[in-house]
Amino acid sequence: MEEEIKRWTACRKSALVLEIIQGKTTVAEASRQFDIPPSEIESWVDEGKRGLENALRAKPEDVRQQYERQLKDLQEAYGEAMLELRARKKLASPLGQDET
């Protein structure tokens, strides 16, 4: 891959992700080489794996379906977290602790 990259297009990102998956480079090496945070490269790898998995399904989801499913999962997680928070506040209240 090129050393001097000014803009990371989807094509460039996918080429780097492919190199990482094939073991030609690592996230740490790519991070140092291109001066990109490892977390960003890891997110590209995760997205690439999800996209590959979806593409190989018998009935692949379109992008909208994928995002709707992600949104639903996040909303459920948020709801569970709020219920847990409320339960902890109720439990703390009778014990004479502050409700902050």
C-alpha positions as CSV (number, residue, x, y, z in Angstrom):
1,M,0.0,0.0,0.0
2,E,1.0,3.6,-0.5
3,E,2.9,5.4,2.3
4,E,1.4,8.9,1.7
5,I,-2.4,8.6,1.8
6,K,-4.3,11.8,2.1
7,R,-7.8,10.4,2.0
8,W,-9.0,7.0,3.1
9,T,-11.5,5.9,0.6
10,A,-13.6,2.7,1.0
11,C,-11.3,1.0,-1.6
12,R,-8.2,1.9,0.4
13,K,-9.7,0.9,3.7
14,S,-10.8,-2.5,2.3
15,A,-7.3,-3.1,0.9
16,L,-5.8,-2.5,4.3
17,V,-8.4,-4.6,6.0
18,L,-7.8,-7.4,3.6
19,E,-4.0,-7.2,4.3
20,I,-4.7,-7.5,8.0
21,I,-7.1,-10.4,7.6
22,Q,-4.6,-12.2,5.3
23,G,-1.8,-11.7,8.0
24,K,0.3,-9.5,5.7
25,T,0.3,-6.7,8.4
26,T,-1.1,-6.1,11.8
27,V,-3.3,-3.4,13.2
28,A,-0.4,-2.1,15.2
29,E,1.9,-2.0,12.2
30,A,-0.7,-0.2,10.0
31,S,-1.4,2.2,12.8
32,R,2.2,3.2,13.0
33,Q,2.7,3.2,9.2
34,F,-0.3,5.4,8.4
35,D,-0.5,7.3,11.7
36,I,-4.1,6.2,12.4
37,P,-5.4,5.2,15.8
38,P,-5.5,1.4,16.3
39,S,-9.2,1.7,17.4
40,E,-10.1,3.2,14.1
41,I,-8.4,0.5,12.1
42,E,-10.0,-2.2,14.3
43,S,-13.4,-0.6,13.6
44,W,-12.7,-0.9,9.9
45,V,-11.8,-4.6,10.4
46,D,-15.0,-5.2,12.4
47,E,-17.1,-3.5,9.8
48,G,-15.4,-5.5,7.0
49,K,-16.1,-8.8,8.8
50,R,-19.7,-7.9,9.4
51,G,-20.1,-6.9,5.7
52,L,-18.4,-10.2,4.6
53,E,-20.6,-12.2,6.8
54,N,-23.7,-10.5,5.5
55,A,-22.6,-10.9,1.9
56,L,-22.3,-14.6,2.3
57,R,-25.7,-15.1,3.8
58,A,-28.4,-16.9,1.8
59,K,-30.5,-13.8,2.1
60,P,-28.2,-10.8,2.7
61,E,-29.6,-7.8,4.5
62,D,-29.4,-4.4,2.8
63,V,-27.7,-1.6,4.6
64,R,-31.0,-0.2,5.9
65,Q,-31.9,-3.5,7.5
66,Q,-28.5,-3.8,9.1
67,Y,-28.7,-0.3,10.6
68,E,-32.3,-0.9,11.8
69,R,-31.2,-4.1,13.5
70,Q,-28.3,-2.3,15.1
71,L,-30.6,0.5,16.3
72,K,-33.0,-2.0,17.8
73,D,-30.2,-3.8,19.6
74,L,-28.9,-0.5,21.0
75,Q,-32.4,0.7,22.1
76,E,-32.9,-2.6,23.9
77,A,-29.5,-2.3,25.6
78,Y,-30.3,1.3,26.6
79,G,-33.7,0.2,28.0
80,E,-32.1,-2.5,30.1
81,A,-29.4,-0.1,31.4
82,M,-32.1,2.4,32.4
83,L,-34.1,-0.3,34.2
84,E,-31.0,-1.4,36.1
85,L,-30.2,2.2,37.0
86,R,-33.7,2.8,38.4
87,A,-33.6,-0.4,40.4
88,R,-30.2,0.6,41.9
89,K,-31.6,4.0,42.8
90,K,-34.7,2.4,44.5
91,L,-32.5,0.0,46.4
92,A,-30.2,2.8,47.5
93,S,-33.0,5.1,48.7
94,P,-34.3,2.9,51.6
95,L,-30.8,2.4,52.8
96,G,-30.5,6.1,53.4
97,Q,-28.0,6.8,50.6
98,D,-28.1,9.9,48.4
99,E,-29.9,9.5,45.1
100,T,-27.2,11.1,42.9
